[in-house]
Amino acid sequence: MSQLFTPIKLGPVVLPNRIVIAPMCQYSAIEGKATEWHTIHLGQLAFSGSGLLIVEATAVEPEGRISPGDLGLWNDETEQALATTIQAVKKYSAMPLGIQLAHAGRKASMPAPWQPGPAVTPENGGWQPVAPSAIPFDKHSAQPKELTQERIASIIASFAHSAKRADKLGFEVIEIHAAHGYLLHEFLSPISNHREDEYGGSLENRMRLMLEVFSAIRKVLPENKAVGVRISASDWVENGWDLQQSLILCHKLKELGCDYIHVSSGGLSAQQHIPLSPNYQVPFARKIKAEVGMPTIAVGLITEPEQAEAIIATGEADMVALARGILYNPHWPWHAAAALGAQVSVPKQYWRSQPHRVKGLFTED
């Protein structure tokens, strides 16, 4: 039996298999509001047969967007726009849905990746980025404003308010974005956090905001919803955030009731040196799974069904996530199931597409 296609529980939520669609920004929202693009995009992915679909990084306040085109969930208008999309997706797919709640911090107010250039100025629809310390990400980024403790408190409240809206929309899984150099990661790393108050300095202080955000979200959600965290396990920079600090953070999150850890890396510093190769981030997930005992999602250059199967079968991680690979091939789980002798849930309208050489591939939700 294929281990990739066995069910797994994330806290109270049961996933039909171990394939996760990672959050992927589309830069196609209007003032934070989802558009028809999101309905088409997410609808396509919801027919993929994956075990979980996590909606892209969704800002908890306008200033928390990476770009002016980022999705948001901070008021009634953004909630209603996303509701239209989610209702359409859920009408035709039983796939569990998650949403990644985020704040971009000092990496905010940037153009979409297909429009490279410097930070978007307020005169052109941008805004003032904020950060733990007034240190820009790179020469193309705006100088961020150091957050006061009052603003930190308001951002924690914004995460909780967005989580309540996500619950109302019917998301089964809430993922907190603490990776890739965005605000929560910025507080964790000594490279970007030079504060001298209770949110900076020691590891305990640098973890404080992450743990407070998690606690605030867990408090407002019912018990039948799962809450997880995406982290960068390493900055890939000397004297930055690293695996040992990640392990301590994961132990703390487990104590607070975290249901899973989504393990990525990098994104905090332009000085990073990442040794890219297949499975290059999997050892981080393996170490966290072994030492913390919390379900882990491995991600990063996982492209082949046999590769994903081996990660699960050998216990290196509990789930694998695909991002760019599933954009390129939205039916990747279909092909994986065919290659591994498994079954995958597919709408009846597509059953006739099953190849003659493959028997019993498709099943219904």
Secondary structure, DSSP 8 states (H G I E B T S, - for coil): --STTS-EEETTEEESSSEEE--------BTTB--HHHHHHHHHHHTS--SEEEEEEEESSGGG-SSTT--B-SSHHHHHHHHHHHHHHHHH----EEEEEE--GGG-S---TTS--S---GGGT----EESSS--SSTTS---EE--HHHHHHHHHHHHHHHHHHHHHT-SEEEEEE-TTSHHHHHH-TTT----STTSSSHHHHHHHHHHHHHHHHHHS-TTSEEEEEEES--SSTTSS-HHHHHHHHHHHHHTT--EEEEE---S-TT------TTTTHHHHHHHHHHH---EEEESS---HHHHHHHHHTTS-SEEEESHHHHH-TTHHHHHHHHHT--EE--GGGGGGS-TT--S-EE--
